[in-house]
Amino acid sequence: MRYLILRHVTTFFVIIISIVAASCIKNSNPNRTVPSDDEERVYMLVATPGAEGDYARAVAVSDSLFANCAMSDSLKAYLMIERNVALMNGGDIERGMAYADTLIAFGRSARIGQLEMQGEQTKGVGYRRKEMYDSAIACYTRGLEIAINEKNTEMEQSFADMLTVACTEIGHTAEALDFARRSLRLAEEMADTTAIFSAIGNIGALHTREKHYDEAIKALMPYAHLIDKVSSPYRVKFLTPLVKSYISLDSIDTAGRIIRQMEEAVSYLPAHHQSAVVVLTAKAMLFGREKRYRDQWKMYQLIDSLGTHGKTTETVLLERAECLANMGEYRQAYDRMTDAFHSLDSVRRSDIDRELSDLSVRYDTLTKEIEIEHLSRQRWILISVILFGIMLFGSAILFAINRRKRQLRKAEHEKQQEYIRGLEQERARMARELHDDVAGDLLGLQFELTALPSERSVTRLQEITGKVRRLSHELMPPQFADAPLTTLLIDYVKTHNLSHPTRLINLTDEGSFDWSSLTPEQNYELYRIVQESVNNALKHSSSGDIDITLDGSDRFSLSITNRTDRREDSSPSRSEGIGRRTLMARASIIGADIRVSETDSNYKITISQK
């Protein structure tokens, strides 16, 4: 009674002050600046009705002050915060969220971080109530960053607290627990009892959510002796996980005593206040545990009429459906479960589907039960057909992949065989030259040594020695790992020109490519390609020099040109015979292409890197 009298007296004086202030404003300059010594009094004109729950008057007085008075940025910021809090606590979520953008914009322009953080906090709360949890977490995260940058420990703790709640609601328990512990650590550093109760209440709620009821009680009870030092909303927040834990552990009497504490704490708050609704929800839970389902249903109807559940839509629908089913109202329970089913996302629908089927069995007749069984069988048949199709399709893909691999292996084998055949042809050519040329010369020399003068014998012996040296050089080329291709080709051209003075090789480098960058394998194959091409030119034409031209910039390019007026159609290089295929196989090994071009006086082979 004494509290009510004091409350009415306070309200009366606030009304008188508001009337006087409004009269002064009306009768004075509408752009009058609020003096610095009057700022606290002007602030209380908005803060007092907001603290008493008269949110409409708090908004109206703040609007009047903004319209008729000029004031400092700091006073304007505080009044904007109070107006925003009044809008949100009054249930006008849309206006509160829209006004939060105004707070953020003014806070940035005036460099008032507190205002920016308040705006982000308001938007986060609004998104939470609209069940847009990802957006809420984004707002809280931005607010947390601002608090850290401004070294505002109080707001950092507050945002960590709110992030705990948002992460809990979307099932990110581990992340929520990290934020809760961070919030508790900061609250204890500040020695802020209210903040401590908020943080420990969140930790208790997390343990309760995970059904670790003993751990929840163990975490909360060390702080129970401080409960009289915090305001009603924080008392409710602290006591809520305790109630749930005791109800779940069948400690009904203890839970009842805690609920009576909660009712006393929210007795002066508006019925639609979130804390008051939490108390009603706890009572509904207790009624359900006591199997007082009619009383539980009446409590749910009261909560629904207030419109501030603080829970997700599907959770509310499931609670209502369970209560109706316990009362035997299966038709209505079925409808609630159907609504819950449509509101869930794809990850959680399987659990609701089982509960929905259970209620359908209670509601439907035996014929309906048989029909459901038939549909279930059809579903499994369809699933089996789909799985068989997937397996068949997968088998076809594996068969195609294996077939492709076999084709690639076959092509690679053929390429290797072609390469080997080319090597065998080259060895056969060497054998023929040794047998037909060098061996014949040696046999002739055997007879000449007895008939010719010694000077002539020496000359013939030197010619045969040169041929053998040339063949040995071709069979055993220099070390490709020790010298670049240009050095190898210079040595090859020099050796050839000494042994073939009538068919010279001209070597030129017209490009900017760094030939020393080639690998030993590339050097070897390019050397053999040049060697084979020169041998073909010597074999299939009888006159004209041979040009080897090095070219290229980023990629190598090399060409062999036989400048002659006479070409034979039997040339392997002119046809798709084994000579051409051998050159192409060698080029393919080092990732190069071979292109042949012919004019009236030139036959040109070009090897270019792909």
JORA-V978992 format. One line per field, one symbol per residue. phi: phi as a letter, one per 40 degrees, with the letter a starting at -180 (. if undefined). A space follows every 50 residues. Layout:
phi = ???
This chain:
phi = .cccccccccdccccdcccccccccccbccbccccccbcccccccccccc ccgccccccccccccccbbcacccccccccccccccccccgccccccccc ccccccccccfbcdcdccccccccccccccgbcccccccccccccccccc fccccccccccccdcccccbgcccccccccccccccccccfccccccccc ccccccccccgcccccccccddbccccccbcddccccccdccdccccccg cccccccccccccccbcccccccdccccccccccccdcccgccccccccc ccccccgbcgbcdccccccccccccccgccccccccccccdccccccbcc cccccccccccccccccccccccccccccccccccccccccccccccccc cccccccccccccccccccccccccccccccccccccccccccccccccc bccccccccccccccccccccccccbcccccbaccdcccccccccccccb ccbcbbbbbbbbcccccccdccdccccccccccccccccbabagcbbbbc ahbcbcaabbbbcacbbcccccccbccccccccccccccbgbbbbbbbbc bbbbbbbbcc
